[in-house]
Amino acid sequence: MEHDGLLFDVTGGGTAGLDWEWIPNRGETTTEWVGVNGMDPNVFRPRAMRWVSLVAILLSAVAGCERKDAQQRVEEKLAAHVDLELTDRTHHTPLRDELSRLRAASQLPAQLQQRQPDEGSEFDLTSISASLFDSPAQVERVHKSLDELWPTDGLEFPPSALEHALRITEKYEGQRQKLAGSVRQAQSQFRIAFDQGTAADVSWLDAVRLVARLEALGVARFVQAETPDQALDPLSDLARIAGKLEQSPSLVAHLMAVDIRREWIAGIRLVATHPAATARTHQLLFELVAADRRKGSHESLAWIGDRAAGMHAYEMVRAGEYLSLLSEEEYQALEERNETMDQALVVRRNVDEDETYYLETMRLLISKSEQPFHARRQWLNDWFTELDARSNQPKFPAVAADLLLVGITTAQQRLARGQARGDAWYLALAAINGHDLPEDPVLNAETGEPFAVAREDQRVEVWGLIDDDADLFPSLTRRPE
C-alpha cells in the first residue's frame, strides 16, 4: 500500500526501488545481454545501477518543496538501514558468523561508508561529477546527440561527423578540465553511497561517461589534425578516469570503467596506426599501457561493494520493504497472480537462510576473483545450476537468486573482456617496440585461449580477441625513428 509517497508491503516498513531496465537471467553467460522473459535490453546493468526509486514515480505529480521534502524523507529512511540494526539481532548462527567475518575485515556497509570522502569535499569525485552539468537531463541530451555521430568502429570519425561532435561539445571544455584536474589528485576518489544501498543515485556516472567521450573526441581531433603525439594527453586522462572508477568499491563503477577503457583502446589504436605515428609514438603508447597494467586488478573491490549493497537490501526486507526491491515486471507478475503479499511473507520468513546463502556465495566469489574469469567460469555454471535445481524447495533463497545474483556471471564476463583488450594491446606495443614478452603465454581472461603474437618483417599482429572486438584488432607496422 502507499502512504506519504512511500510503498509498504503487508509486513510494514516502506521505501522504494522499482526497476525500469531489463536484466539477464540468473547465471547467464553470453556475449549478448539477455533480458528477463526473453525481452531484449538496451544494455546490461547490474541491479545496483538499474533500480529507480519508486518514490520518483509516486512523486511525479508533486511539485516544488513538497516533492523535495518527501524525497529527503525517503533518503533518510534508506540511510537508517546502513547500520544493519535488524540484521544484527539475528540468532541464526551461520549468518552471525558471516557478519563477524565482515566486521573484522571492515567490510560492512557502515564501515565502508566511513571510508568514503566527505560529501562535497575537493576529493569527492562523485559530487564533482554530479555538479559538472545543469541536470541529468542535459547529460542525456548530449549523449543522444553524440550517439548519432559516433562511429560504429573504434574512433574513426568521418571528418564532418567529428566537426559536428566538436561543435556540440566545445562549450563543455571547462567541465572536462575540471574532472581531469580532479582525478589527477592522489587523494581523490568516487564516493559510493552505501547508506542508500541499491537505491543510490548513480546518475553521476553518466556525467563521467560524457567527460570520457569529450576526452575521446580530443584524441580523434589530434589524429585528424595529423598530430597523433598530442593525443597522449587525452589518452592519459581517459586512463586516469577509468583507474579511479576501478579503485571504487562499486560494481557499476567498474563496469563503467570497462566502457571507458574500450574508448581508450580505440584511441590507442587510432594513434598507433596513423601514418604520422613514429617509433617514439609507439614507445610513448607502450609506456602508457605498461604503467596502467602495473596497477593490477581491483575486481574484488567491485564485489565487496556489491555485497554491501546486497546487505542493505536484506535490511530492507527485514524492515518489511521487500516489495520495494522488485522490478516493475516482477511486481506486476506477482500482482497478476494475487501473490504479492504471500511472496513478501515467505521472503521475510526465510530471510536469515536467504542472506546466509548470499553472503556465502559472495565470499566464495570474492576469493575466486583473483583467478581470471575463464578459470572460475565452470564453478559459476555449477553453482547456479545447483541453485536452479533448488528453486521449488522450501527456504529457497529468493532474494539472492532472483534479485541480487541476477546477471552476476555476465558482469564478470564483461570485466574479463575489458582486461583482455588491454592485455592484447600491451603485447602488441611491447612487440613493436622490441621489448621482451612474458615467458608464459598470456591468456585471454574471458576465453582462456592464449594470445598469439605474429611478427613478420616490420609488422606485428596479436590474435585472440573475440569477434565483437574486431575493430580493436592490434595490427602495427614498425615506424622510423
N, C-alpha and C positions, 0 to 999 in steps of 0.2 A: 504494500500500500504506500501511498505518497503522503508526506506531511512536511510542510515548510520547505518544499523544494527538494526533499530527500526521499530515497527509496528504502522501505522497510520490508523485511520478509517476516514470516509468521513468528520467528523467534526473537524479534525485536532488533534494535540497533538501527543502522541506516547510513548509507552514503552511496557512492556512485561508481560506475565503471562499465558502461556498455561499449561494445566493440563495433567499429564501423569498417573493419578490413578483414578480408578472408585470410585464413591461415592454413598451413599444410597439415595433413593428417598426422597423427601421432607416430613418431618414429620414421617418417618418410625420408628417404634419401634419394634425391634426384637432381638432375641439372635443371629441371623445371620446377617452379614453385606451385604445388598442388593445393587447391583450395578446399575448404570444408564442403562435403557433399558434392565434390567434383566441380565446384564453381571456380573459375579462373581468377586468381588475384592479380592486382596490378603489380605488386611487389611483395615478397615475403618480409614480414616484420614480426619479431617475437612479441609475445603478449605484452611485455612491459612497454613497448612502443605503441602498440595498436589500440590500447584501451583508451577510450574517450569518456570522460566523466559524464554520467547520466545527468548530473546537475546542470551541465551546459545545455542539455536538451530541455530539461524541465524549466530552466530559467530563461529560455529563448524569448518568452513572451514578457519577461520582466525587464524593465529598463533602469538605467541610472544607478543611483546609490543603493537601491533595494537589491538589485542583482549582485552588485559588488559585495554587499554585506552578506548575502546568502552564500556566495562563493567562498568568502573568507571563513564562514562557519564550517563549511564542508572541509576546507583545508585544515582547519584547526582540529576537526574531528579525526581526520586521517592522521594528522601528526600525533595525536594522542595514542595511536596504536604502535608507535615506533619502539616503545619500551617493552612491548610484549607482556603486559601485566597479566592478561588472561592465560597466555601460554605458560607463563612461569608457575601458574597454580596447578598444572597438571601433576597427577600422581603416576602417570604412565612411565615406568622405569626406562624403557628403551629411548623414549623421547627425551627424558631428563638427561640421559647420558649424552645424546646428541647435542643438547643445549649446553651442557657443561663443556664439551669439546670446543664448541664455537665461542663460548665466553672466554675460555682460556686462550684461544687464538685471536681474540679481539675482533671477531667477525660477525657479531650480532648486529642487527640494523642500527641500533642506537650507538654502538661503538664505532661503526663505520661512519655514521653521521657526524660524530665528534671530530673525525679526522678530515672533514671537508673544509675548504677555505671559508672564511666569514662571508656571508652573503653580501654582495655589493662591494667587496674589497678589490684592490687593484690586482689581486691574484686570482680572483673568481672569474674564470673564463666563461662560465655559463651566463652570469649576469652581463658580462661584457658583450657576449654574442647576442643575447636577447635584446640588448639595447641598441644594437647597430642600426636597425631599420625601424620604420614607423610602426609596423604591425606585422604579425604573421601573414596577414592577407597580402601585404605588399611583397613579402618574400615569395609567396606563392605565385603572384602575378609575374614577377621577374623570372622565376624558374620556368613558368609556362612559355614566356616569350623566348627564352634561351632554348627550350626543348625543340621549338620549331626550327631552330637554326643549327642545332648541334649535330655533328656528323655521326653517322652510324658506325663508322670505323675510326677508332682512335681519336686524334685531334686534327685530322686532316680536313680543315675547313676549306670550302671554296672561298676565294678572295671576297666575293660580295657578301657571303654569309658572315665571315669574320668581321668585315667592316660594319655590318649591321649590328652584330652582337656587341662590338666595342662601343658603338654609339649608344646602345641601350644601357650599358653598364658603366660608362665613363663617369657618371655622376656619383658612383659609389666607391670611387678611389679612396676617399677618406676612411670609409668603413674597412676596406681591405687593409689599408696601412695600420689601422688601429688594432685589428686582430693579429696581424702579422707581428706587430711590435709586442703585443701581449704574450704570444706563445713563445717569444724569444726569452722571456724571463724564466729563469730556472725554477722559481717557486710557484709559478702559475699552474693551475690545474682546473679542469672542468669539475664543477660542483655537482654532485649527484644527490638528488632529494630523496634520501632513504626514508624520511618521515612521511612521504606521500605514497610510498610503495609503488604498486603497479599503476596508480592513477597519476603519477608525476607528469607534469607538463614537460614534454621533450621537444617542443616546437623550436627551441634554440638550436637544435641540430640542423634544422632546415636552413637557418641563418649561417651556420658553419659551412654547410654544404654549398651555399651560394657564394661565400667568400672563396672557397676552394675552386669553384668554377671561374671566379674572377682571376685567380692565380693561373689556372689552366689557359684562360684566354691570353694572359700575358705571355705564356710560353709560345702559343701559336702566333702571337703578334711578332715576337722577336724572330721566330723562324721565318715567317713570310717576309720580314724585312732583311733577310739574308744575314742576320747576326745571331746565329744559334747559341754562341757562348753566353750572350746576355740572358738567355733563358735559364741559366743556372740559378739565378736568384729566385724567381718564382717557383722553380722546382724544389729548391731548398725550403721555401716557405710551405709548400704542399707537404713535404716530408715532416716538417715540424708539427703542422696541424694534425696530421694522421698520428704521429707519435704521441702527442698529448692526449688524443682520444683513446689510444691504446693503453695509456697509463691510468685510465679511469676504471674503477670497479663497476662497469656497466656494459652489459651485452649490446645494447643498442648503440652505444658509442663505438664499440669495437666493430660492429657491422657497418657503421657509417665510415669508419676508417678504411674498411675494405673497398668501399665505393670510391673514396677519395684516392686511395692508392692505385686504383685502376687508371684514373686520370693521370696520376703521377707516372706510372709506367708508360702510358700512351705518350706523355710528354717526353720522357727519356728516349723513346723510340723515334719520335719526330725529330729531336735534336741530333741523335746519333746517326741517323740515316740521311740527314740533309747534305747536299753536295758541298756546302760551305764548312761542314764539320771537319776538324783536323785531328791529328793524333792527340794534341793537347785536349781537345774537346772530349775525346773518348776517355782520356785519363781522368779528367775532372769528373765525368759522369761515374766512372768506376769508384773514385774516392767518395762520392756522394752515396752511392749504393752500398759500398762496403761499410762506411760509417754507420749507416742506418741499420744494416744487417747485424752489426756487432751489438746493438742494443738488445737483441734477443726477443723472445716471445713473452707477451704478458697475458696469454689467453686465460690462465687461471683466474686473473682479476675479473674477467668478464663473468665467469660463473660464480665467483664469490659474491659479486654484486647482484646477479640474477637470483641467487639463493636468498639473499636478504630481502629482495622484493617479494619472493615467494612466502617468506615467513611473515611479512606484513600482511599478505593476503590471508594466511591462516588465522591471524589475529582478527581480521575482519569476519571470517567465518565464525569464530568463537563469539564475536560480538553480535551475531545474527545478521550479518550483511552479505551472506553468500550470494544472494540474487544479484547484488551489485557487481559481482565479479563475472557474470555471464556475458557473452557476446549477445548482440541483438538477435542473431539467428538462434542461438542456444536458448535464450529466454522465450522467444516466440514458440519454439518447438515444444517446450515444457507447457506453455500456456495452452497450446492446441490440444495437448493430451490431458489437460487438467492435472498435471503432476508437479506444478511449480512448488507448492508448499510441502508436498511429500518429499520431493528431492531435497529441499532445504533442510528438512528434519533429519533425513538419512545422513546427509553430509555432516551435519553438526554432531550427530551421534557417533560417527566414525572418525571424528577429526584427529584424535590422538594417533590412531593407527595410520591414517592418511598422511599426516605430517611426518611421522617417523619414516614411512616409506620414501617420501620425497627427500628428506634430509639424508637418508642413507644413499639414495640414488645420486644426489648431488655430491656427496662426499667421495663416492667412487669416481664420478665423472671428473672432479677436480684433481684427484690423484692421478687419473689417466691422461690429463691434459698435457702432461709433459711428453707424452707419446704423440707422434704425428697422427692425423686423422685416420689414415689408411690402416694403421696398426690397431686402432680401437674400434674400427667400423664393425667388425664381426661381433665384438662384445655388445655394442649398441643394438645391433639387429637381434641378437639373442635375448638381450634384456627386455626389449619392447615386445618381442614375440611372447615371452613368458608373461608379461603384463597383460597383453591382449587375451591370453588364454584364461586369465582370471576375471574377465570382465563381468561374468554372470555370478560370481561367487560373493558371499556375504563379506562385508568390510572391504570391498573393492576401493582402492584409493582414488576416488573420482576426481578430487580437486587436483591431485598430482597428474593423473593420467589424462584428464580431459581439459584441463586448464593450463597448468604450469609447465608440463613437459611437452606440450604440443610443439612440433617443429624444431625440437632441440637438436636432432641429428642434422637436419638441413642447415641450421645455423652453424654447426661445427664444420660442415662441408664448405660453406661459404668462407669461413675463416681460413680453412686449409687452402682453398683456391687462391685467396689473396697471397698467402705465403708462397705458393708455387710460382706465381707470376714474378715475385721478387727474386726467388732463387734462380729462375731461368735467366733473368737479365743480369744477375750477378755473375753467373757462369759466362755469359756472352761477353760482358765487358772485361772480365778477368782474362779471357782467352784472347780477345782482340788486342789487349794491352801487353800480352806476353807474360802475364802473372801465372804462378803455379795454381793449378786447380786442386781441390781437395782430393786426397788419395782415394778415399772411399767414394763410390758413386753417390751422387746427390739424387734422392728420390723425390718425385712429385708428392707433396704432402697430402694431396687429395686422392690420387690414384695408386700410389705406391710404386709406380713404374719409374725406372731410372731415366734421368735426362741424358740425352745423347748429344755430345758436343762434336760437331763435324767441322774440321778445318781443311780447307782446300785452297792452296796458294795464298791469296790475300783475303780470303773470305772465311767468316766464322758463322755457323748456324747452330742453334740449340733446339733440339726436338724434344717434345714431351708435354707441352701444354695441351689442354683439351681443345676440341674443335671450336667451342664457343669463344675461345681466346685467340682465334686465328689472326685477328687484327693486331695482336701484340707479339706475333712471332718474332723472335730475336734472330735477325739476319744482318750482319755487319760486314763492311768492307774496310780493310786497313787503309788508313789515310796518311798522307805525307806529314812530316813534322811541321 
